[in-house]
Amino acid sequence: MQERILETADRLFYRRGIRAVGVDTVAAEVGISKRTLYNHYASKEALVLAYLRRRLLPPIAERGTPSKLIAAAFDRLGRSMTRAGFRGCAFINAVAELGELGENAAEARKVAVLFKEQRRVWFRNLAAQAGAADPDTLASQLLLLWEGAIVWALVRRNEFGAQSARKAALVLLAAACPATRLRNARKTDKVAATYPEPPPRRGGRRSNGAHR
């Protein structure tokens, strides 16, 4: 039952917005009473936090060079933007909707920061593997490209931003890595942690892996 509630809340919160969807709507979609829902989640705030934490997908191991893994990640991001129901990053949406006030907003921001930091660390590890002189700076630059591509897709409704960000990311990676180190990295087929492309959930929307 808990998973059914979360799956429904995920679909509704992401598609319609957290503030626009009440507990009554979630309960009705699941086919249960509000009282039953509250037996699992004491408040809407608790349900929102559970929804966000559910999207913190752990990375999986994938073989490939840093440049190939980074390029593949941007490719997945671009594909997710073409799916019906794409509404950008669930974590950014939540922070924007909940604002600055209240304990729930603060907790949601912590989860959002954790998610974004996971992606930044993923970029940093690949940058270090490729031999970047300053992997932290490069990781932040790549993350900015990632976030910018999501905003582009929301405004312009196409995946061109992800394609451009992919090209820019590879340019930054090559520029940040001494040529000899980059050549050596290309010769080595290592295992790196990467994020899966989540299957679209009910209603055609995507999950967080790529652009959360």
N, C-alpha and C positions, 0 to 999 in steps of 0.2 A: 504493500500500500504506500509506503513511504516513497518508493521509487516512482510509482505512478503519479503521486502528488508532485514530486520534483520534476518529472518529465513534462508534466502539464504546465507547471509554473515556468519552467525554462522556455517552453514554446510561447506562452502568452507574454511573459515579461520581455522577452527579446523582440517579439513581433510588434506588440502594442505599446510597450513601455511600462516601467515599474509603477509609476504613479497612476497610470490609466487603468491598471488591473487591480481589482480588489480581491480580498480573500473569498468573497461570495462567488466571484466569477471562476476562480480556480476550483473551488469546491464543486460548483455546478458542472464544470467541464469534466472533472474526475468522476462525478456521479455520487458524491458523498455529502454529508451535512457539514456545516461550518464547525460544529462541535467535534466531529470526527477528525477534521483537518487539524483543529487546535490540539487534539490529543497527540498529534505527531509534531506539530510546530506551534509553540505557545503564542506566537504573534506573527504578523505579516513581516516584521523586521527579521525574525528568525528564519522565515521562509526565504526572504531575499538573500540573506547571507548564505544559506544552504545552496541556493541557486548559483551564486557566484563561486562558492567553493567547489561545487560539482564540476565547474568548467576549468578547474586547475588540473588539466591533464598532464600526467608525468611524461617526460621525454622517453623515446624509445631509442634503441641502438640501431644505427644505420651506417653502412659502409660507404666510404667515398672521401674524396679530397675536400678540403674546406671550400674551395670555389664551387665545386659541384653541389655540395650540400646546401650552401647558401643560395645558389641559383635555383635549386629544386624547391627550397622553401618559398621563394618569391613566386615561383610557378604555381605552387599550391595556393598561395594567397590569391593570385590572379584568378584561378579557377573558382575559388570560393565566392569571388565577387560576382560571378555570372549566375550564381544560383538564385532561384526565386526566394524572396524573403530576406535577402541580405540587408542588414541594417548596421553594418559596421562592427565595432568592438563592443561586446557586451559590458566589459569593465569600464570603458570610457563612458558609455551610455549611462551606466549606473551612477558613476561619480557625478556626471552632469545633472542627472535627474534628482539625486538626493541632496545635492548642494553641500554646504559646509556645516550646517547645524545638526546637532543631535548625535547620540552615541552610535546609532545605526549608520549614519553617514561616515563617521570616523572609522568604523569597522569595515565598511564596504571599501573605503579608500585603502585600508591596509591590505585587503585581499587583492585589489587592483594593482597596488604597488608590487605585491609579491608576484603576481602574474607577469607584469612588465619586466621585473627583475629577472625572472626565469628566462625570458627571451633574451635580455641583454647578456646574461651570463652565457647563454648558448652561443651567441655571436662572439663573445669574448674568448671562449674556449677554442672556437674555430680560428679566430684571429691569431691567437697564441700558437696554435698548431701550425698555421701557415707561416709563422715567423715574423708577425707584425712587431715593429719596434715598440709600439704603444697600443696593446690590444684593448685596453679599457676605453681609450678615446675612439678607436675604430669601432668598437662595439656600440658605443653611444651614437656614432654617426649612422651606422647600419640600422639601429633601432629607429632613429628619426626618419630614415627613408621608409621603413616599414609602416610607421604610423602615418606618414604623409600619404602613402599609397592608399591607405584605408580611407582617409579623408577625401582624397581625389575620387575614389569610387562612390562614396556617398553623395558627393556633389554632382559629379558628371555621369554617374551611372554606367561606367565602363571600366575595363581592367587595364586601360592604357597606363595608368599610374603605376600599377604593379610591374608592368613590363619595363617602364622607364626606370623605376627604382631598382629592378634587377640589374639592368645595365650599369647604373651608377654604383651599385654595391660592388660589382666586380671590378670597376675602375678604382674604387677606393681601396679594395683589398689588394690589388696589384701595386698601387702606389704606396701603400703602407708597408709592404713586405719587400725586403731586399731581394733582388732578382734570383740570386743563388738559392736562397731559402725557399722561395716560392717554387722554383724548379724542383727542389728536393721534395717538397710537400706533394707536388703533383705526381711524383713517382711512387709515393707511398700510399697504399690503400688501407687506411686506418678506420677503426670503428669510432663513431662519434655519436653523442646523444642528439637526437633530433625529434621534432614534434610530428606526430602523425597527422594526416589529413582526416579530420573527423568526418564520419558519414553524416549526410544531411538528416536532421531530425524531422519528425512529423511536421508537415506544413511547408517543407522545402527549405527550411532555414539551415544554416550551417552552425556548427559548434565552434569553440575557442581556441581550437588549436591553432589554426592559421592566423586568424585576425582577432583573436580575442584580445 
